[in-house]
Amino acid sequence: MGEEVTRCDVLVIGAGPGGGAAAIHAARRGLSTIVIEDHPEIGTPVHCGECISELAVANLELDLPQDVISLKVHGIRVLFPDGTAKKLTEPGFVLEKHLFEQWLASEAEEAGATVHLSHKLQAMERMEEEGRFVGWRCIGKGEQFPIEAKVVIDASGVAGVCSRLLKLNPRPEVIAGMQYEMHDVPTDGYLDFYIWPKYAKKGYLWMIPKCDGRANVGLVTEDKKGAVRDLDQFIEDTEFKELKMTNPPWREDGKSVRGFGGTIPISGPHEVTHADGLMLIGDAAGFTSPLFEGGSHLALKSAVYAAETAEAAIAAGDVSADRLAAYPVLWKAEFPPYHKILRGKTALYNLTDEDLSVMGRCFPEEMNEMGVSGKAKVIFRLMVRRPSLYFKRVVPAMLAFGYSRAKHYGW
Ligand SMILES: Cc1cc2nc3c(=O)[nH]c(=O)nc-3n(C[C@H](O)[C@H](O)[C@H](O)COP(=O)(O)OP(=O)(O)OC[C@H]3O[C@@H](n4cnc5c(N)ncnc54)[C@H](O)[C@@H]3O)c2cc1C
C-alpha cells in the first residue's frame, strides 16, 4: 500500500494570530487550506500582554465577538522614572488572547480550512516537476504528515521554523517578556507603560487592565536571565505589592502561581520574507513594533498580504519566488520604517533616568496629536531645560513615541 499523503493549496504553520488570519483569508479565497499547530490547544500558553488597538481591529475588519474582549480601553499612559505621566489616547481592547486565537481558528474552519493540533513541522523537501518548483513536501510530528502544499505560510512566531529549516535568515535578536495575572487592580481604563530602566533594561513595564479587576503586570527586558527577578522587585517596590496574584484562567488549577510570557524578535523584518512557495508572516518574519514591541496587528495584516499573494500565484500556476515577490512589495509599502524607529528607540534607551523624566515633563498631557507645531514646542522646551540632550539625540527618541501610535502599527 502506498504512503498516505495529505495535499492542499496552502499549508499554514502555527495557529497564532498570524496563522489564524492567514487561514481565514486563504480559505475565503477558495484555496484548500490546512493549519498545523504544535500545541494540543490553540492559544495556550498565552505569551502576550493581550492588547490591540481599535484601529487594528477596524483595519482588519474583525467583527470581534464579546467573549474574546476582556476590556475596552482608552489608550496608553506612559510613566517616566520620576512618576511624570503623559497620555497617548487612542482606543483599543484588551483581549482574552487565547479565546481570540481560538475564534480566528474557528472562523478559518467556517471558511473551509482544516486545523490539525499537535502537529509540528520538522522538515521540508522541495517538489519539482520537469525542473520547475511546484511545492513543498512537509514532514513532522503528527498523523497528517507528510503534507504536500503548493504554498507554505510560515506563521510559527519567534520560532521561525522555515527560516531555520531552510537557512533563509539568521536567528533574530530577541527580548524577553514576562507577566503575572493580578487582581483588584485599580484602573481608569488606560494601559500603564512604565519606562523605568532600573527594572526593565532597554524595555518597559506594564499594567494592562482586564475585566473584573484583573490585570497583566509585566515587563520586557533585554536582560533575559533577570526578567523574573526584576519584575518581582518592581512589584515589591510599588503599590502592586499589596495585590493578589493568581494563575491565569487558562492554566490548570492546582499549579503553583507562575508568570507567563515568551520572547519577541527585535532585530526588525527579516531580509528574506519569501522564497519558492513560501512566505513568512508575523513574528516569523520579524514583524514587531520597535518601541513597545506589539506584533499582533502586523501579524494579522501580513497574513492578509500572504493569502492574497498565494491566491494570485496559485491561480497563475506559478508559485516560484519570482511570483511571490509581490508579497514583500505589499508589506514594505504599508509597514512603518522599522530601522528609523529603532534609531529613536536606541537613543531613548541611552538616556539616563533624569533625562527621561525631563523629556516626559516637556511632553504635553496628551501626546497623541502633537502635530508639527506641538513637536516643535516640545523640542524648544527640551533645549531650554537641558540643551545637552540635543547631543544625546533626544529628538529621534521623542519621535519614537509618535511611531508607537496605532496608525503606525504600534499596538
Ligand atoms: C510577554 C509578551 C507580551 C506581548 N504583548 C503584546 C501585546 O500586548 N500586543 C501585541 O500586539 N503584541 C504583544 N506581544 C507580541 C505578540 O504576542 C506577537 O507579536 C504575536 O503573537 C505574533 O503572532 P504570530 O501569529 O506571528 O506568532 P505566535 O503568536 O507566536 O504564534 C505562533 C504559533 O506557531 C506555533 N508553532 C511554532 N513552531 C511550530 C512548528 N514547528 N509547527 C507547528 N506550529 C508551530 C506556536 O505554537 C504558536 O502557536 C507580546 C509578546 C510577549 C512575549
The ligand as an SDF file (V2000), in Angstrom:
LIG
                    3D

 53 58  0  0  0  0  0  0  0  0999 V2000
    5.1740   38.9420   27.1020 C   0  0  0  0  0  0  0  0  0  0  0  0
    4.6920   39.4030   25.7620 C   0  0  0  0  0  0  0  0  0  0  0  0
    3.7270   40.4000   25.6960 C   0  0  0  0  0  0  0  0  0  0  0  0
    3.2400   40.8390   24.4520 C   0  0  0  0  0  0  0  0  0  0  0  0
    2.2390   41.7550   24.4240 N   0  0  0  0  0  0  0  0  0  0  0  0
    1.6950   42.1040   23.2370 C   0  0  0  0  0  0  0  0  0  0  0  0
    0.5580   42.9480   23.1880 C   0  0  0  0  0  0  0  0  0  0  0  0
    0.0030   43.3550   24.2120 O   0  0  0  0  0  0  0  0  0  0  0  0
    0.0630   43.3100   21.9670 N   0  0  0  0  0  0  0  0  0  0  0  0
    0.6160   42.8260   20.8120 C   0  0  0  0  0  0  0  0  0  0  0  0
    0.1380   43.1900   19.7120 O   0  0  0  0  0  0  0  0  0  0  0  0
    1.6650   42.0050   20.8280 N   0  0  0  0  0  0  0  0  0  0  0  0
    2.2180   41.6120   22.0010 C   0  0  0  0  0  0  0  0  0  0  0  0
    3.2450   40.7120   22.0270 N   0  0  0  0  0  0  0  0  0  0  0  0
    3.7270   40.1650   20.7570 C   0  0  0  0  0  0  0  0  0  0  0  0
    2.6970   39.1790   20.1940 C   0  0  0  0  0  0  0  0  0  0  0  0
    2.4290   38.1720   21.1520 O   0  0  0  0  0  0  0  0  0  0  0  0
    3.2330   38.5450   18.9120 C   0  0  0  0  0  0  0  0  0  0  0  0
    3.7640   39.5570   18.0790 O   0  0  0  0  0  0  0  0  0  0  0  0
    2.1070   37.8130   18.1590 C   0  0  0  0  0  0  0  0  0  0  0  0
    1.5660   36.7800   18.9360 O   0  0  0  0  0  0  0  0  0  0  0  0
    2.6860   37.2480   16.8700 C   0  0  0  0  0  0  0  0  0  0  0  0
    1.7530   36.4130   16.2560 O   0  0  0  0  0  0  0  0  0  0  0  0
    2.2210   35.2270   15.3050 P   0  0  0  0  0  0  0  0  0  0  0  0
    0.9780   34.6030   14.8180 O   0  0  0  0  0  0  0  0  0  0  0  0
    3.2090   35.7440   14.3370 O   0  0  0  0  0  0  0  0  0  0  0  0
    3.0450   34.2310   16.2460 O   0  0  0  0  0  0  0  0  0  0  0  0
    2.6510   33.4530   17.5580 P   0  0  0  0  0  0  0  0  0  0  0  0
    1.5300   34.1190   18.2600 O   0  0  0  0  0  0  0  0  0  0  0  0
    3.9030   33.2540   18.3130 O   0  0  0  0  0  0  0  0  0  0  0  0
    2.1170   32.0510   17.0460 O   0  0  0  0  0  0  0  0  0  0  0  0
    2.9820   31.0910   16.5050 C   0  0  0  0  0  0  0  0  0  0  0  0
    2.3520   29.7170   16.6240 C   0  0  0  0  0  0  0  0  0  0  0  0
    3.1190   28.7880   15.8650 O   0  0  0  0  0  0  0  0  0  0  0  0
    3.2400   27.5800   16.5900 C   0  0  0  0  0  0  0  0  0  0  0  0
    4.4370   26.8730   16.1130 N   0  0  0  0  0  0  0  0  0  0  0  0
    5.7300   27.2110   16.3200 C   0  0  0  0  0  0  0  0  0  0  0  0
    6.5540   26.3330   15.6980 N   0  0  0  0  0  0  0  0  0  0  0  0
    5.7490   25.4150   15.0830 C   0  0  0  0  0  0  0  0  0  0  0  0
    6.0150   24.2620   14.2800 C   0  0  0  0  0  0  0  0  0  0  0  0
    7.2350   23.8480   14.0090 N   0  0  0  0  0  0  0  0  0  0  0  0
    4.9520   23.5580   13.7960 N   0  0  0  0  0  0  0  0  0  0  0  0
    3.6700   23.9430   14.0960 C   0  0  0  0  0  0  0  0  0  0  0  0
    3.3830   25.0200   14.8510 N   0  0  0  0  0  0  0  0  0  0  0  0
    4.4020   25.7670   15.3440 C   0  0  0  0  0  0  0  0  0  0  0  0
    3.3200   28.0520   18.0420 C   0  0  0  0  0  0  0  0  0  0  0  0
    2.9600   27.0180   18.9470 O   0  0  0  0  0  0  0  0  0  0  0  0
    2.3350   29.2070   18.0620 C   0  0  0  0  0  0  0  0  0  0  0  0
    1.0350   28.8140   18.4130 O   0  0  0  0  0  0  0  0  0  0  0  0
    3.7660   40.2690   23.2570 C   0  0  0  0  0  0  0  0  0  0  0  0
    4.7320   39.2550   23.3250 C   0  0  0  0  0  0  0  0  0  0  0  0
    5.1940   38.8260   24.5610 C   0  0  0  0  0  0  0  0  0  0  0  0
    6.2180   37.7320   24.6160 C   0  0  0  0  0  0  0  0  0  0  0  0
  1  2  1  0
  2  3  1  0
  2 52  2  0
  3  4  2  0
  4  5  1  0
  4 50  1  0
  5  6  2  0
  6  7  1  0
  6 13  1  0
  7  8  2  0
  7  9  1  0
  9 10  1  0
 10 11  2  0
 10 12  1  0
 12 13  2  0
 13 14  1  0
 14 15  1  0
 14 50  1  0
 15 16  1  0
 16 17  1  0
 16 18  1  0
 18 19  1  0
 18 20  1  0
 20 21  1  0
 20 22  1  0
 22 23  1  0
 23 24  1  0
 24 25  2  0
 24 26  1  0
 24 27  1  0
 27 28  1  0
 28 29  2  0
 28 30  1  0
 28 31  1  0
 31 32  1  0
 32 33  1  0
 33 34  1  0
 33 48  1  0
 34 35  1  0
 35 36  1  0
 35 46  1  0
 36 37  1  0
 36 45  1  0
 37 38  2  0
 38 39  1  0
 39 40  1  0
 39 45  2  0
 40 41  1  0
 40 42  2  0
 42 43  1  0
 43 44  2  0
 44 45  1  0
 46 47  1  0
 46 48  1  0
 48 49  1  0
 50 51  2  0
 51 52  1  0
 52 53  1  0
M  END
$$$$
